[in-house]
Structures are given as structure tokens and as C-alpha cells.
Amino acid sequence: MNNTITVVGYVGQNPHAISFGDTGNKVVKFSVAVKEFSANADENKTLWLDVDAWNGLGERVLKTITKGREVVVHGRLALSTFNKEVNGVKVEMTKPVVKLTSFHLCGRKPSAADETSSEPSSEATTSKKSRLTAVKG
């Protein structure tokens, strides 16, 4: 296969859609954070990749992918070029973008409680203990 990329990371923002009225196409955009490898173990770096999903695949992304969710993203690597003004001078910028072909969700869906606390809820702990007791029992 040519030009394929697989990335495992965490969604940094809820996906948002952009519709093109003249063609009827829709693109859904979101970003994925991945840990960047470093030989220096003390150095934690995060690499952010933009992901674009078109039309039907974009609809699935909007329904299932949420901020904080761990995902496996498969796609084609592309370069996006745009103009940006830096210190009053227009500069041409280029950044990598993953054109999504498929994705897989990993782990459980993050809840509002997970974002505010890393401690497991007492309800979840009690439920887990009762299941363990039932299995051992």
C-alpha cells in the first residue's frame, strides 16, 4: 500500500463539521495527540495531528468520537498549505493532515466525572466488587 498512516492517540477536541453548500460535501475535523518518542526519558513531548473525515465517514466520526477518547486512526498523509501573517509578513505555512479512511475506538468512553477526577467512583467500585464476588462465589 502507498501512503498509509496509523496513529494511536487521544482526541484533543470534539469534532466539528464544515459543509460546502455548492457541492453538498461535508468535512469533519478533529485533532489527535500522540506521545512523541524521545531518547531522553525525562522529556515528555506531545505531537498534534489534524484529521479530516469526509461525508459518510465524517457523520460516523460526529456520532462516536468525543474529546479525550483514545482512538486508532487509519488514513492517508497529506500536506495542507495556507497563508498566515507573522509579524506583519504573510508566510506560507505547511502542516501534515491525516485524511481518514477508518478508525477504531479504544477503551471506554470518557465521562464528565473522568475529566474532573481520576479517582474511580464509589458506585463503579461497588459494582466491580459485586461482580468479582459473584464470579468467585
DACORBEL-V393123 format. One record per pair of residues at least 12 apart in sequence whose C-alpha atoms are under 7 Angstrom apart, sorted by the first residue. I is the first residue (numbers start at 0). J is the second residue. Records with the same first field share a line. If there is no record, write none. Layout:
I->J / J
This chain:
2->75 / 76
3->74 / 75 / 76
4->73 / 74 / 75 / 76
5->71 / 72 / 73 / 74
6->71 / 72 / 73
7->33 / 70 / 71 / 72
8->31 / 32 / 33 / 69 / 70 / 71
9->31 / 32 / 33 / 67 / 68 / 69 / 70
10->30 / 31 / 32 / 65 / 66 / 67 / 68 / 69
11->30 / 31 / 32 / 66 / 67
12->29 / 30 / 66
13->29 / 65 / 66
14->27 / 28 / 29 / 61
15->27 / 28 / 29
16->28
24->54
25->53 / 54
26->51 / 52 / 53 / 54 / 57
27->51 / 52 / 53 / 57
28->50 / 51 / 52
29->49 / 50 / 51
30->47 / 48 / 49 / 50
31->47 / 48 / 49
32->45 / 46 / 47 / 48
33->45 / 46 / 47
34->46
48->96
49->96 / 97
50->96 / 97 / 98 / 99
51->97 / 98 / 99
52->98 / 99
67->109
68->108 / 109
69->104 / 105 / 106
70->102 / 103 / 104 / 105
71->102 / 103 / 104
72->99 / 101 / 102 / 103
73->99 / 100 / 101 / 102
74->97 / 98 / 99 / 100 / 101
75->97 / 98 / 99
76->95 / 96 / 97 / 98
77->95 / 96 / 97 / 98
78->93 / 94 / 95 / 96
79->93 / 94 / 95 / 96
80->92 / 93 / 94
81->93
